[in-house]
C-alpha cells in the first residue's frame, strides 16, 4: 500500500464546508484500505498543528505562515479567493501562489522524506504547492480537480488529473484526465425517522411540509433562486416551510426579511458535519438549486455535488437544477426532479408537486437511497483512486 501526502492547505479539516467533507472522507477511506495518509490542511482558530483522526495524520498550516489570516466576515469561509478584489486582493493572491505555496511545498517535501511517502495527491486549490513538492522530492503527483482554480505548474507536473467535470480540465491536460464520481458516507447519511423526529421538535417545525437546503451560500449555489421560489409558493398559499443550513451571509438574511419570508424560511447557520444528517432527515424535500449563469462558474460549471448524494442517501427526494453533474445523479421523475437552472417558477412547481403528494415523495426517496447505496460510497471512490495512485507510483516523474 502507498504512503500518500494529500496537499490541501486551503481546506480546514474538520469544518462545515463541502471541501472539508471531501478531504476528510476521502482520506479516511484511503486509510481504511491500508494506505498511510498524511494530509496538509489549513489551520484555523486554535486547532492543533498536528492531529490524528482515525488513522489519518493532519498537519495544519496557517495561511500567514507565522500566524492565522482572519477569514472574511461574509460567511463564505476559507477559499482560494479570499482577500477580495483590487490591489490588496491581487497582492494576497500573489503571496498565496508564491511564498505560501513554496512554504507548504517545503513542509510536504520534508514530510515525504521523513515518512517515506510514495505519492502526492494535490487538491487543485493548493496554489501549486503539491507540484513544487513533487519537483523537490521527485515523487509523482496526481492532481484532484474539483474546481477551476488550479495552478498551471500543477497541470504540467502531474501524472494524472482526477476530474468531475470535463469543462474544468484545460485542453493541455485532457490526455491525463480520469473522470470520477462523487461519494457519500453511507454510515452517516441514511434514513433515520427518530433522528428526524428529534430535530423537527428541536426546530419547532409545526407540521408543514419542510424543504431543506444544506451547503454554502455562494452566488453559483442558486440560493436566490430558491428564495424566489419560496416567494412564489407563499403567494399560492401552499403550506411549506424552508430550513437552510450553512454559513449564510448577512445579505441572505436581509433578503429573507426584505421578501417577507421570515415566517417560512429558517436560516440555521453552519453546523458540525456529524449533525448534518439530522437536518436532512428532518426535511421532506431537499433542494440543490445550482445556477452558474452570470457567475464565476458560468464557463466551468460545478465539481462534485456532495449535497445531492447526502440528500439521496437519507432517503429524500432531491430537486436539482439540470446541470450535468446533478442530472448524472438525479433520474428525473424517478428518484427526484430536475428543473432548468435559474427558473424559479419551475423550481416552485416541482416543490409544490412533491409537497402535495406524500406517496410520491416516499417512492422517490426509496429509489434515491437504493441508487446511491449501489454506486457512491467513499470506499468505492478510494479503491478507484488506489488503482490510479499505484499506477503512477511505478512510473518516473519527468
N, C-alpha and C positions, 0 to 999 in steps of 0.2 A: 504494500500500500504506500501511497505517496505522502511526502511531507509537503503541506500546502501553505503558502504565505498569501493570505487574502488581503489585498491592499484596498481599503475603503476609508480613507482618512476624513472624508466629509460626512460620514454616516455615524451618528451616535447610537450606540447599542448598549443596553436596550433603550428604546424611545418609542414614542407613539406614532411615528410615521411609517408609511409603507416600505420605504427604503431600509429602515431598521429591521422590520419584519423579515424582509427578503434576506438580508445579510445574516441575521441570527438563525433563521430556519435552515438556510442552505448550509451554513457552517455546521450546525448540529447534525444535519442529515449526513454530511460527509464524514463527520466524526463517528457516527453510528456504523458506517461502513468500514471503519478501521483506519481511516486517514488521520494523520497528525495535522491538526489545523491551527494555525496562528493567524489571528485577524488584527490588522492595524486599523483602528477605528478612531472616530473623533471623541475627544474628551470634553465633556460638558459639565458645568456645575462643579460639584465636589466629588465626582465619581473617582474611584481609584485608578491609578495609571495602568495597573495590570490586574486582571481578574480571570479566573477560570469558571466557565459555565458549562456544565455537563460535558466535560472533556475537551472543550474548545478554549484556548487561551486568547484573551482580548488584550491587546496592547494599545492604550489610548493616548492620543497626542492632542495637544492644544493647537488651535488654529494660529495662535500668536507665538508659537514655538516656546516662548518663555512664560506664557500665560494665556488665559482664556480671552477669546474675542467675543464680545457680547452679541447675542442674537438681535435681529431686528425685532421691533416691538409689534409687528403686524400679524404675528401668529403663524407665519409661514415656516418657521423653523430654520434649520441649518441646510442651506442649499449652496450649490456652487456659485450661484449668482449673488450671494449676499454682498452688501456693500453699496447697493443702489447704482444709480446712473451718474453721469457726469465724471469730472476728473477724479474725485475720490473713489468712485466705484471702479473706474478703469485702473487706477493705481493699485487698488486692492486685488483686482483680478490678476494683474501682472505679478504681484507678490505671490499669490497662490500658485501660479503656473511656473514660477522660478524658484525663489528662496524656499517657500514652504514645500514645494514638490521635491526639491533636492534634499531637504531636511528629512522628509518622510522616506525617500529613497535610501538614504544612508542608514536610517533605522531598520528598514526592510532588509538591506544587504547584510547588516550586522546580525539580524535575526536569522536570516537564511544560513549564514556561516555558523553561528553558534548552535543552531538547532538542526543543522544539516538537512534543510528543506530542499525539495526537488523541483518545485514549480511555483510560478507566481500566477495568481488569479487577480486581475485588476478590474475593479468597478470603473466604469467609464468616467465617473466624476472625480477620479483620483488625481486629476491635473497632470497625468503622465508620470506620476511617481512610480508606478509599477514598471513602466518601461525603463525609467532610469535605473531602478533596482536590478532589472534584468541585464542592463548593459554593464553595471558594476559587478554583479555576481556571476554572470554568464549563464544564469538559469533561464529556461524557456518561459514564455509568458502567454497566457490566454486572456483576452480582453472580453469582459462581460458588458455588453452594450444594451442598457435598459433605457437610456435617454440619449439626447443628441449632443451632450457637452463633452465629447471625447477630445483627447489630445492627438494631433497629427503624429506625434512621436510614438504614441501607443499603437496607432494603426500600422506604422512601419515596423515596429519591433515585434508585435505579437505573432504567434504561430497560428492561432485560430481566433475567430470572433464569434462569441455566443450572442445571438441576437433574437429579439422577439418580434421585430418589425423590419421588413425589408427597406422601408423608406429611410430608416435611420443609418443604414450601412452605406458609407461612401463608395463610389464606383471602384476606387483602388483596393477596397477590401472585400469586394463581392466574392472573390475566389476563396477567401479564408473563412467566409461566413458559414456557420452552422445554426440553423433556426430551431429554437426550443420553445417549450410551452411553460406557462406559469404553473404555480403549485400552491397547495394549501395544507395546513396542519390538520389532518383529519381526526386526530385525537382531541384537539382543542375545539375545532369548529364542527359541531354535529347537532342534530336536533335534540333539544332538551326542554321539555314542557315545564318542568319545575323551575329551572333557571329562568325561563321566560316569565313565569308567574311572579317570581320574587322581584325581578327587575321592573315589571309593569307596576307592581304595587309600590315599589320604591319611587317610581317616577310619577305616581299619582295619575296614571292614564285612566280615563273614565269609561272605557269600554268601546270607544270608537275604533274603527279600523286604523291601524298605525302604519305609516310609511316611513321607512328609515333610510338614512344616508350616513355612511361611515367613510371618513377619509380626509384628505386635505381640502382646502378651500381656495386653491389656485385658480386663475381665470379659466384654464382649459378643462377644469373638472366639471364645469357646467352648472354650478350651484345657482347662478342667476336664472338659468332655465327652469330649474326645479322650483324656485320661488315664484317665477311666472306661472308655472303650472298650479302651484298652491293657490294663487290668486284666482285663477280660472275655476278651480274646484270649489273654493269658498263661495264664489258668486252663484254656483249651481246648487248651493245648499246641501252638498253631499257631506255626510258626517265622516270626516277624515282628519287625523292629526299626523303631524310630522315630527320626528326626532332626528336631529342632525348632530352627529358625533365627530369631533375633530377640532383641530386648532383654528377655529374661525377667527376672522378679522373683525375689527371694530366696524368696518364698512358693511360687513354682512349683517351684524346686529342692528345697525342703523337702517339697513334696507328692510329688514323684517318689520321694524317699527314703522317705518315710512309707509309700507304697503298695508299696514293694519293687520298683520298676521301673528301678532304676539299671542293671540288666544289659541292658535292651532299649530304654531311652529315652536318647537322647544330646542334651543341651542344648548347642547350638553357640554361642549368643550372637549379637550383631549382626555383620554382615559388610558390606563395601563393596558398593554396588549392582552394580558390574560382576562381582562374584563370585557373585551370587545364581543366575544360570543354571547354574553348575556344581553347586550343591546340588540344584536342581530336577532337572537331568538325572541326578544320581546316584540319585534315588529311582525306585521302580517305580510308586508310587501317591502322589498328593498330596491333602491334605485341607484344606477350608475349613469348619470346624465352627461358624460363627457361631451364637450363641444370645443373642438380645436379651431374653429373658424375665427379668423381675426386675432389669434393669439400667437404666442411664441412657438406653439406646436402645430401651426397651420400646415407646414410643409412636411414635418417629420412624424406627426401623429403621436400616439401613446406607446408605452412599452408593455409592461406586464400588469394587467388589470386585476390585482390581487383581490380587491374588494368583491368583485363579481364571484370569484371562486369561494370566498368566505361566506357570502350570502347563500350560494347554492349548497355548500356543504352543510349548512344549518337547516336545509330543507325548506328554503324560502324561494318563492318565485321572484326572479330579478327582472327589472325593466331597465334596459340599457340602450344607449344610442347606437346607431348602426355602423360604428367604426369596425374595421376588420377584426381587430383583436378582441372586441366584445362579441361580435357576431360569430366568432370562432367558438365561443363558449356557450352562448345562448342560442338554442334552436327555437326560433321564433314560433310561438304558438304551442310549443310542446313543454319546454322546461322554463319558459319565461317569455318576455315580449321585447321586441325591438321597436324603436321609433327613430325617425330621421333626426340626426343631431341638430340641436338648436331649435327644434319645433316644439314649443311649449304646449301648444294645443293638442298635438299628438301624444305627448307625454301625459297630459292631464286625462285624455281619453283612455289611455292604457291603464292609468291608476284607477279611474272610476270603474272600468271593466272588471278589474280584479277585486276592487273594494266591494262591489255588489254581487260577487259570486264566490262564496267561500269554498264551494266544492271545487271550482276551477283552480283556486289558489292552492288547495291541498294537493290536487293532482299534479300541478306543475312543480310544486315543492318536492314531492316524492320523486318525480323524474329528475329534478335538479340534483338531489343527493345521489341518486344512482349514477348519473353521468359523470359527476365529479369523482366519486369514490373509485371509479374504474380506471381513471387516466391521470389524475392530477395531484398525486402525493409528492411531498418533498423528497421522499426516499427514491421514487421513480426518477425524478429530475437529477438527484445526486448520482444515481447509477449511470445515467447517460453522461453526466459530466465526468465521472470517473473514467469512462472509456476514452473520452477526449483528452483528459489530462495524462493518462497513461500513454496515449499515442504520442503526444508532443514531448514527453519526458525522454523518449528514446531517440529523439531527433535533435541534432545540434542546432543551436540558435545561430543564425547568420549575423 
